[in-house]
Amino acid sequence: MIGGADFNGRRAAARRPMRKIVKRPPFRTSAKNLDEDESARSGSVQSVDRAMALLEALGEDEEGYRLTDLAIRTGLSPSTAHRLLTTLEQRKFVAFDPSDNMWHVGRQSFSIGAAFARRRNFVAPALPFLRRLRDVTRETANMGVADDGEVVVLTQVESREIMRAITRVGGRAPMVASGLGKAILATYSDDEVAAIIKRHGMPRLTPRSVVRAGELRSALDRVRAEGYAVDDEEFLTGLRCVASAIYNDQGEAMAAISISGLASRVPAARVKQLGHLVSETARELTLALGGRTPEPPGGSGN
């Protein structure tokens, strides 16, 4: 060692007393502990699922539910439903009105729903177009998107008529039985449409519902040729809807817009005029959003 360093140039470290190493027995988890942990996790997941079922049920009826009716609607016991509702109320996801003992959706649920709509940054720019549709047709104008075989209403401008179509923001309908849904379906390939039918079926919601795949394919061919889709009392008896898709910059349908009204105010003779108006508005909105309408069969698009 030279100058306090060894031959590799490293300083010699001062000797330190050796630390006594205490051997501990290995940690062992009993099967009982594992079962208890798994049971706790399962219980937590089940509680979340039940709470979501309560929120979904409350979202279906803006007039709210009494506890007993809500328990029946969700298949929960009244005590379980009340316990979950109380927790949701503390977080402002639901609200209780003591004047009539009714439970309602709370403001926090609205905040989350609004965030979903804001993420679709085409909703706000679409409102002037929807208002114009409402004013020209005197019927309710809607915008919806596809979601797992259904169409969800994102936003809406209500008709000023006393008697008007009964729809709501957040409402859902099978794609195969709605104007908005069929307008989007018409942009899909035959294989994609078949996959949706296989997974979700074709429910008979009214006597006029289309329940055969061949009939739906023919209807979608008409949508492609005419540029608009029609719900002829297929989702709700007494309600007609005329819809057209809007597209992104890749020419893919990202949503659809529609007008919906009572069948008495939207007779068959008026459907063609409304179809041209809705499809033209959809093309204008597509351009405003920087999208591109695909060329229709035998014609040219934007």
Summary of the structure (lengths in Angstrom):
residues: 302
radius of gyration: 29.3
end to end distance: 86.0
largest distance: 107.6
contacts: 884
relative contact order: 0.09
helix: 45%
strand: 18%
